[in-house]
Each structure stands twice: as structure tokens, then as C-alpha cells.
Amino acid sequence: MSERPFDVLTFSLSAFRRFGVSAFLTALCAAGCVRRTMTITSEPPNALVVLNDQEIGRTEVTADFLWYGDYDVVLRKEGYATLHTNWKIKAPWYQVPPLDFFFEVLWPGQLHNHQTQHFVLEPEQLPTPEEVAGRAVELRNAAIQPGP
């Protein structure tokens, strides 16, 4: 009778170890994930957004991003001047090496880094008829003058 509790205890420890190792490996495979999203808004709303030469939608638009750094942003809307600008997204503290390895690979949960940027579009300034006529005269004069 004295051997029986010891056998049960040995079996329990052995099963616990197997379960612990498999749980650790499963957690390690599913661990570590940082989700990165950006939201771009504009005034006026519903402007077309082109991010690094890829059209991503109309404001307010949310998209995933892969890296921290400089992004080329172009916003277009009829009646407004096209806005060409850059947006530099800085890495949060947990994405700085060597901490990034821990949070990308070993951290058991998911982190969400969300960046937001608001852009203001200026109304388009159309040239007056006098400016258009003056530019036409300049171009005509340049075209009829003999070359060098």
C-alpha cells in the first residue's frame, strides 16, 4: 500500500512535466505579436489617401503597417490643392532593440500600436483669367522666337 501513493505521485509529476512542456511550446508558438495600425484623417473628410505610392482609401482610413519610419503621404480631393507630405512614425519603447525580440517573439499576449495623423487640405487656388492669358502670351512668344 505504501508504494501506491508514490506511483500516483510519480505519474502525476510525469504528466505535469509533459503537460508543462507542451503548454510552454504551444504558448511559445502562439506568443508574441505586435499589431501596428495607422489612421489618417483629413479636413475636409473623404480625401483620397496614397501611402508610399499605394492607394489605401478615403479618409478616415485605417490600415496596417509593418515598419516604423518615414512614409510618403499624398491626399487629393476635388476643389482642394493636392497635399504631398511625409509622416515619420516613431517606434514605441517596446519596439526598440533588443526589447523588440522579447515582445515580438516571447511575449504571451498581443500588443496594439495605433498611430493617428490628421491633415488639413487647403482650397485650390485657381488662376484668374488674366493670369492664364498672360501665361499664354509668354508661351506663344517663347515658341515663336528663333532658337540659339
C-alpha positions in Angstrom: 0.0 0.0 0.0 2.9 2.4 0.6 4.1 2.1 -3.0 0.8 3.1 -4.5 0.7 6.8 -3.4 4.3 7.1 -4.6 3.4 5.6 -8.1 0.5 8.0 -8.3 2.7 10.9 -7.3 5.4 9.9 -9.9 2.7 9.6 -12.6 1.3 13.0 -11.7 4.7 14.7 -11.8 5.5 13.0 -15.1 2.1 14.0 -16.6 2.6 17.5 -15.2 6.0 17.8 -16.8 4.7 16.6 -20.2 1.8 19.0 -20.0 4.0 21.8 -18.9 6.4 21.3 -21.7 3.7 21.0 -24.3 1.9 24.1 -22.9 5.1 26.0 -23.0 5.8 25.0 -26.6 2.2 25.9 -27.6 2.5 29.3 -25.9 5.8 29.9 -27.5 4.4 29.2 -31.0 1.4 31.4 -30.4 3.3 34.0 -28.4 4.4 37.5 -29.3 2.6 39.7 -31.7 2.6 43.4 -32.2 -0.2 44.7 -34.3 0.5 48.1 -36.0 -2.3 50.2 -37.4 -2.4 53.8 -38.6 -5.4 56.0 -39.1 -5.3 59.0 -41.4 -8.0 61.7 -41.1 -8.4 65.0 -43.0 -10.2 68.2 -43.1 -12.3 68.1 -45.3 -13.2 64.4 -45.0 -13.3 61.9 -47.8 -10.0 62.7 -49.3 -8.2 60.1 -51.3 -5.1 58.8 -49.5 -2.0 57.4 -51.3 0.6 56.0 -48.9 4.0 55.2 -50.4 2.5 55.1 -53.9 -0.3 52.7 -52.8 -3.9 53.9 -52.7 -5.3 52.9 -49.3 -8.7 54.5 -49.3 -10.5 57.7 -48.4 -10.3 59.5 -45.1 -11.0 58.4 -42.4 -8.9 55.4 -43.3 -7.2 52.8 -41.1 -4.5 50.4 -42.4 -1.9 48.1 -41.0 1.8 49.0 -41.3 4.9 46.9 -41.0 7.8 49.2 -40.1 8.5 52.4 -38.2 10.0 55.2 -40.1 9.1 57.7 -42.9 6.0 57.4 -45.0 5.1 59.4 -48.1 1.6 60.6 -47.9 -0.5 62.2 -50.7 -4.0 63.4 -50.2 -6.3 64.5 -53.0 -9.8 65.9 -53.1 -11.6 67.8 -55.8 -11.6 71.6 -55.2 -8.5 71.3 -52.9 -4.8 71.5 -53.5 -3.1 68.1 -53.5 -1.1 67.7 -50.4 2.3 65.9 -50.7 3.9 65.3 -47.3 5.8 62.9 -45.1 4.8 61.2 -41.9 7.5 59.8 -39.6 6.2 57.1 -37.3 8.5 56.6 -34.3 8.8 53.2 -32.6 7.4 52.9 -29.1 9.8 51.8 -26.3 8.9 48.1 -26.6 9.9 48.0 -30.3 13.5 49.2 -29.7 16.2 46.5 -30.0 16.8 44.3 -28.0 13.4 44.7 -26.3 11.6 44.1 -29.6 12.7 40.5 -29.8 11.0 39.8 -26.4 7.7 41.5 -27.4 7.7 40.1 -31.0 8.6 36.5 -30.1 8.3 35.7 -26.5 5.6 37.9 -25.1 2.5 35.7 -24.5 0.0 38.4 -25.4 -0.7 40.8 -28.3 0.2 44.5 -28.2 -1.5 47.0 -30.4 0.3 50.1 -31.6 -2.1 52.6 -33.1 -0.9 55.8 -34.8 -3.2 58.6 -35.9 -2.4 61.6 -38.1 -4.7 64.5 -39.2 -4.0 66.5 -42.3 -5.7 69.8 -43.4 -6.2 70.4 -47.2 -6.1 74.0 -48.5 -8.7 75.1 -51.0 -7.4 75.0 -54.6 -6.3 78.4 -55.9 -7.4 78.7 -59.5 -5.6 81.3 -61.6 -7.6 84.3 -62.7 -8.4 84.7 -66.5 -5.8 87.5 -66.7 -3.1 85.2 -65.3 -4.0 82.4 -67.8 -3.9 84.9 -70.7 -0.6 86.4 -69.6 1.0 82.9 -69.3 -0.4 82.1 -72.8 1.3 85.2 -74.3 4.6 84.2 -72.6 4.4 80.7 -74.0 3.5 81.9 -77.5 6.4 84.4 -77.5 8.8 81.7 -76.4 7.6 79.4 -79.1 8.0 81.8 -82.0 11.4 83.2 -81.0 14.2 81.5 -83.0 16.4 79.1 -81.1 20.1 79.5 -80.4 
